[in-house]
Amino acid sequence: MQYIFSEDSGNQTLELEGELYKYIVRVRRYKEGDKLHLRNLKNDTLYKYTIENISKKTLTLTLFSKSFEKKSIDKKLHIFWCIIDPKIIIKTLPFLNQIGVTKITFVYCDRSQKNFKIDLLKLKSILINSSQQSGRTHLMELEVVNELKTILSKNSDLAFLDFGGEKSFKRLKKVLIGCEGGFSEEERELLKKQEKIAFDSQNILKSETAVVAVASKLLI
């Protein structure tokens, strides 16, 4: 783990409890006097704390130094992902976080099952854990949109992945990935003015494979 996340990182004194307490004291077995690195995932500052006191349920930390560690982000990618099974999204999200995707907009497309519900709080927790492991310093943005028309009206520069598109990816910043079964005819009509991209492969990719491949191609 590269650091520990706390929204209150930066305060002179911190009290940690619950799962963070269990992880630091029972799993990592830190003791009074040990040093911890914390981030709040809002800025590029690394906060360094000393463990002042360990009680039965609470850990008290005191800030002793901080350092500004700017990680250059030259490439930004906003993924628009037609909603698939949330269980698959949960498994795929850490990969996209490590690769460096800036934002994901989950959108209900025609072939998305409407009973699938996206739990943004759960996904945020997964992103925090992934960021602590990978060293990512800013939290990925997440949102849910109910229909494709809504995002197209606000994102004229959106490209979409489909067979028969341009094989040579340019420096794209916004890409739409379909769900299982691809786009409906009605959606293809809506997308006819958008740039269409494709991989140099005849294989049909699952949605989660496609989204990781797109992110990797554009960011790494």
C-alpha positions in Angstrom: 0.0 0.0 0.0 1.5 3.4 -1.1 -0.5 5.5 1.4 -3.7 5.5 3.5 -6.7 7.5 2.5 -8.6 9.8 4.8 -10.8 12.7 3.7 -9.4 14.7 6.7 -5.8 14.2 5.7 -4.1 17.6 6.3 -5.5 18.3 9.7 -2.9 18.7 12.4 -4.5 15.9 14.4 -6.4 12.9 13.1 -8.5 10.2 14.8 -9.0 7.0 12.9 -11.4 4.2 13.8 -13.4 1.4 12.2 -11.9 -0.4 9.2 -8.9 1.9 9.0 -8.1 1.3 12.7 -8.4 -2.5 12.2 -6.2 -2.4 9.1 -3.4 -0.2 10.6 -3.3 -1.8 14.1 -4.5 -5.4 13.6 -3.4 -6.2 10.0 -0.3 -4.0 9.6 0.5 -4.0 13.3 1.7 -0.4 13.5 2.6 0.8 17.0 2.8 4.2 18.8 5.6 6.2 17.4 5.4 4.7 13.9 5.0 6.9 10.8 2.1 6.8 8.3 1.7 8.4 4.9 -1.8 9.7 4.1 -3.6 11.4 1.2 -7.1 12.9 0.8 -7.3 12.3 -3.0 -8.1 16.0 -3.5 -4.6 17.4 -4.1 -1.1 16.3 -4.7 0.1 16.6 -1.1 1.4 13.6 0.8 0.8 14.1 4.6 3.1 12.4 7.0 1.8 11.5 10.5 3.1 10.0 13.7 1.0 7.6 15.7 0.6 9.3 19.0 -1.8 7.0 20.8 -3.6 3.7 20.2 -6.7 3.0 22.3 -9.0 0.0 22.0 -11.0 1.5 19.1 -9.3 4.7 18.1 -5.9 5.7 16.6 -4.6 9.3 17.2 -2.2 10.8 14.6 -0.2 14.0 14.6 1.0 15.7 11.4 4.8 16.2 11.4 5.4 17.1 7.7 3.9 17.3 4.3 5.3 17.3 0.7 3.9 18.3 -2.6 4.3 15.5 -5.1 2.9 16.5 -8.4 2.2 13.6 -10.8 2.0 14.9 -14.3 -1.2 13.9 -16.1 -0.6 14.6 -19.8 -3.4 12.3 -21.0 -7.0 12.4 -20.0 -9.7 10.0 -21.0 -13.4 10.1 -20.3 -15.1 6.7 -20.8 -18.8 6.5 -21.5 -19.8 2.9 -20.7 -23.1 1.4 -21.6 -24.2 -0.3 -18.4 -23.5 -4.0 -18.0 -23.7 -6.4 -15.1 -22.5 -4.4 -12.0 -20.5 -7.5 -10.8 -18.4 -7.2 -14.0 -18.0 -3.5 -13.6 -16.7 -4.0 -10.0 -14.1 -6.5 -11.3 -13.0 -4.2 -14.1 -12.9 -0.9 -12.4 -9.6 -1.3 -10.6 -7.8 -2.0 -13.9 -9.3 1.2 -15.4 -8.2 3.1 -12.3 -4.6 1.8 -12.5 -4.4 2.7 -16.2 -5.5 6.3 -15.4 -9.0 6.8 -16.8 -10.1 10.3 -15.7 -13.9 9.8 -15.6 -16.5 7.1 -16.3 -20.1 8.0 -17.2 -22.3 4.9 -17.0 -25.2 5.2 -19.4 -28.3 3.0 -19.8 -28.3 2.0 -23.5 -31.0 0.1 -25.3 -29.4 -3.3 -24.6 -28.5 -2.5 -21.0 -30.7 -4.5 -18.6 -32.7 -1.8 -16.8 -32.7 -3.8 -13.5 -29.0 -3.3 -13.3 -28.3 -0.6 -10.6 -25.0 1.2 -10.2 -23.9 1.7 -6.6 -21.7 4.8 -6.8 -20.7 4.6 -3.1 -19.5 1.0 -3.5 -17.6 1.9 -6.7 -16.0 4.9 -4.9 -14.8 2.6 -2.1 -13.2 0.3 -4.7 -11.5 3.2 -6.3 -10.0 4.4 -3.0 -8.6 0.9 -2.3 -7.2 0.7 -5.8 -5.6 4.1 -5.5 -4.0 3.3 -2.2 -2.4 0.2 -3.8 -1.4 1.9 -7.1 -0.3 5.3 -5.8 -2.9 7.2 -7.8 -3.4 10.6 -6.2 -6.7 11.9 -7.6 -10.0 10.0 -7.4 -11.7 9.0 -10.7 -15.0 10.8 -11.3 -18.1 8.6 -11.7 -21.7 9.4 -12.8 -24.8 7.7 -14.1 -26.9 8.9 -17.1 -30.2 7.5 -18.1 -30.0 7.7 -21.9 -27.6 8.1 -24.8 -29.3 11.2 -26.1 -28.4 13.1 -23.0 -24.6 12.6 -23.4 -24.6 13.2 -27.1 -26.3 16.6 -26.7 -23.3 17.6 -24.4 -20.4 15.8 -26.0 -20.1 16.5 -29.7 -16.5 15.2 -29.7 -17.5 11.8 -28.5 -16.1 8.8 -30.5 -17.6 5.3 -30.3 -16.1 1.8 -30.6 -17.7 -0.4 -33.3 -16.8 -2.7 -36.2 -15.9 -0.9 -39.4 -14.5 2.2 -37.8 -11.2 4.0 -38.1 -8.3 1.6 -37.0 -5.8 4.3 -36.2 -6.7 5.8 -32.9 -6.0 9.5 -32.6 -5.5 11.3 -29.3 -9.2 10.8 -28.3 -10.4 12.1 -25.0 -14.0 10.8 -25.0 -15.0 7.2 -26.0 -18.3 5.4 -25.8 -18.2 1.6 -25.3 -21.3 -0.5 -25.9 -22.8 -3.3 -23.8 -23.2 -6.9 -24.8 -24.8 -7.1 -28.2 -23.6 -3.8 -29.3 -25.7 -0.8 -30.2 -29.3 -0.9 -31.4 -30.3 0.5 -34.8 -31.8 3.5 -33.1 -28.6 4.2 -31.3 -26.6 3.8 -34.5 -28.8 6.4 -36.1 -28.1 8.8 -33.1 -24.3 8.1 -33.5 -24.1 8.5 -37.3 -22.4 11.9 -36.9 -19.9 10.7 -34.3 -16.4 9.4 -35.1 -16.4 5.6 -35.2 -13.3 3.7 -34.2 -12.4 0.0 -34.2 -9.6 -2.4 -33.3 -7.5 -4.2 -35.9 -9.1 -7.5 -35.0 -12.0 -9.6 -36.3 -12.7 -11.0 -32.8 -15.7 -9.8 -30.9 -14.7 -8.4 -27.6 -16.7 -8.5 -24.4 -17.7 -5.0 -23.2 -15.2 -5.2 -20.2 -12.4 -6.3 -22.5 -13.1 -3.5 -24.9 -13.1 -0.8 -22.3 -9.8 -2.0 -20.8 -8.3 -2.2 -24.3 -9.4 1.3 -25.3 -8.0 2.8 -22.0 -4.7 0.9 -22.5 -4.4 2.0 -26.1 -5.0 5.7 -25.3 -3.3 6.1 -22.0 -0.3 3.7 -21.7 
